[in-house]
Amino acid sequence: MYTEAVVGSKTITSNRVTPAVDQIELRNKYERLLQGGSLAKSEVENILETIRKLILEQGLPVEEQAEANLLRDNIGGCSLRGRIWKALLRIKNIDARFYISCIEQGASEKQEKIIQDVYRTLPKDIKFQERVPHSRLVRVLNTFFWNHGGDRSMFVYQQSLSYILAPYLYTMSEVEAFYCFKRLTTKICPTYLMEGSIGVYAGCKVCFI
């Protein structure tokens, strides 16, 4: 089939044939890479690089119904997509007790802004709305600012943080989503949350290069 790529205002069409991806085999490839175990740092890096390459070349397999059922019913667990994100973000330890203790502190000082943002998050996406209640988005964002808010923090609330959090809550448990979101925003792209929207403007500049 033909593939298209949009570069600037031009659409480039290629007649390269894209082979159909066997979903079961693709899922098995990822499962083998995510087996874990005691690995040297160099081995971990090689696996992560292989995962990145596989994502670019073949994408991710579609979500299985069993995964969807667990996540929709809030039973727990994590989809394959979620496990891949955790691996790429290098999430090693999940402390559920710490997360619960933060929830018990109640609303953070950012509560009002959080609620305003949450109700604007993917309102027309029926699947998302059925799977992820607003209360989960509010809890995770409040918990984050209990840990990274306050007068001495270099982080400020930015509009649409709930959009960044949303994919994690759609693919994994609430506590796992918290740790992924925390890792992404404080370690991978911390300038997005800094005073003056440094990271936001930097991202906008990239779009207009």
C-alpha positions in Angstrom: 0.0 0.0 0.0 1.1 3.6 -0.4 2.4 5.5 2.6 2.3 9.3 3.1 4.5 11.6 5.2 3.7 15.3 5.8 6.7 17.5 5.8 6.0 21.2 6.3 3.1 22.0 3.8 4.1 19.1 1.4 2.8 15.6 1.4 5.4 13.0 0.3 3.9 9.8 -1.1 6.0 6.6 -1.3 5.1 3.4 -3.2 7.0 1.3 -0.7 4.9 -1.7 0.3 4.3 -1.8 4.0 3.9 -5.5 5.1 0.9 -6.4 7.3 2.0 -6.8 10.9 1.0 -10.1 12.6 -0.4 -8.8 15.9 0.3 -11.9 17.8 3.9 -12.2 16.7 4.4 -8.5 17.3 3.0 -8.8 20.9 5.3 -11.8 21.5 8.3 -9.8 20.4 7.6 -7.2 23.0 6.8 -9.8 25.6 10.2 -11.4 25.1 12.0 -8.0 25.3 10.1 -7.2 28.6 10.9 -10.5 30.4 13.3 -8.7 32.7 15.5 -10.6 35.1 19.0 -9.7 36.3 20.6 -7.8 33.5 23.8 -5.7 33.2 23.3 -2.0 32.4 24.6 -2.5 28.8 22.0 -5.3 28.2 19.2 -3.1 29.5 20.3 -0.3 27.1 20.4 -2.7 24.2 16.9 -3.9 25.0 15.5 -0.4 25.3 17.1 0.5 22.0 15.5 -2.5 20.3 12.1 -1.6 21.7 12.5 2.0 20.3 13.4 0.6 16.9 10.5 -1.9 16.9 8.1 0.9 17.8 9.3 3.0 14.9 9.3 0.1 12.4 6.2 -1.9 13.4 4.3 0.1 16.0 2.5 -1.4 18.9 -0.1 -4.2 18.8 -3.7 -3.4 19.3 -5.0 -3.7 22.9 -6.4 -7.1 23.8 -10.0 -7.3 25.1 -8.7 -8.8 28.4 -6.5 -5.7 28.9 -9.4 -3.4 28.2 -11.6 -5.2 30.6 -9.2 -5.0 33.5 -8.5 -1.3 32.9 -12.1 -0.4 32.3 -13.3 -2.1 35.5 -10.4 -0.5 37.5 -9.3 -4.0 38.6 -5.7 -3.0 38.2 -3.0 -4.3 36.0 -1.2 -2.7 33.1 -1.5 -3.1 29.3 1.4 -4.0 27.1 1.6 -0.4 26.0 1.7 0.7 29.6 4.5 -1.8 30.4 6.5 -0.5 27.4 6.1 3.1 28.6 7.3 2.0 32.1 10.3 0.4 30.6 11.3 3.4 28.5 10.8 5.7 31.4 12.9 3.3 33.6 10.2 2.9 36.3 11.6 0.4 38.7 9.9 0.9 42.0 6.2 1.5 42.7 5.3 2.5 46.2 1.6 2.2 46.6 1.7 3.0 50.3 3.4 6.3 49.7 0.8 7.2 47.0 -2.1 6.4 49.3 -0.6 8.5 52.1 -0.4 11.4 49.7 -4.1 10.9 48.7 -5.1 11.0 52.4 -3.7 14.5 52.7 -6.6 15.7 50.5 -6.7 18.5 48.0 -3.5 20.3 47.1 -3.3 24.1 46.6 -3.7 23.5 42.9 -7.1 21.8 43.3 -9.1 24.5 41.6 -6.9 24.7 38.5 -6.8 20.9 38.3 -10.6 20.5 38.3 -11.0 23.1 35.6 -8.4 21.3 33.5 -9.8 17.8 34.1 -13.3 18.5 32.8 -11.8 19.7 29.5 -9.8 16.5 29.1 -10.8 14.5 26.0 -14.6 15.2 26.6 -15.6 13.7 23.3 -13.5 10.5 23.6 -16.1 8.0 24.7 -13.7 5.1 25.4 -11.5 7.4 27.5 -14.5 8.8 29.5 -15.8 5.3 30.2 -12.4 4.0 31.4 -10.9 7.0 33.3 -13.2 8.8 35.7 -12.4 12.5 36.4 -11.6 11.5 40.1 -8.6 9.6 39.0 -7.1 12.4 37.1 -7.7 14.8 40.0 -6.1 12.4 42.5 -3.0 11.9 40.6 -2.5 15.6 39.8 -3.2 16.6 43.4 -0.7 13.9 44.6 1.9 15.2 42.3 1.6 18.8 43.6 1.6 17.6 47.2 5.1 16.4 46.4 6.3 19.0 43.9 4.3 22.1 44.8 4.7 24.8 47.4 6.6 28.1 47.5 10.0 26.4 47.3 9.2 24.3 44.3 10.6 25.1 40.9 7.4 23.6 39.3 4.2 25.5 38.6 0.9 24.2 37.3 0.6 24.4 33.5 -2.7 24.1 31.7 -3.4 20.7 30.0 -1.2 18.6 32.4 -4.2 16.4 32.5 -3.7 15.6 28.8 -0.2 14.4 29.5 -1.5 12.2 32.3 -4.5 10.8 30.4 -2.6 8.2 28.3 -1.0 6.7 31.4 -4.3 6.3 33.2 -5.8 4.8 30.1 -3.2 2.1 30.0 -2.2 1.3 33.6 -3.3 1.5 37.2 -3.5 4.8 39.0 -0.4 4.4 41.1 1.7 3.3 38.1 0.3 6.3 36.1 1.4 8.6 39.0 5.0 7.3 38.9 5.2 7.5 35.1 3.8 11.0 35.0 6.2 12.1 37.8 9.2 10.6 36.0 8.2 12.3 32.7 7.6 15.7 34.1 10.4 16.0 36.6 13.2 14.1 34.9 12.5 13.9 31.1 11.0 17.3 30.4 11.1 19.3 33.7 11.2 22.7 31.9 7.6 22.2 30.9 6.6 22.9 34.5 9.0 25.7 35.3 8.1 29.3 35.9 7.7 31.3 32.7 6.7 28.3 30.6 10.2 27.8 29.4 9.6 24.3 28.1 6.3 25.2 26.6 7.8 28.0 24.4 10.7 25.7 23.5 8.3 23.1 22.3 6.4 25.7 20.2 9.7 26.8 18.6 10.4 23.2 17.5 7.0 23.1 15.7 7.9 26.2 13.7 11.5 25.2 12.7 
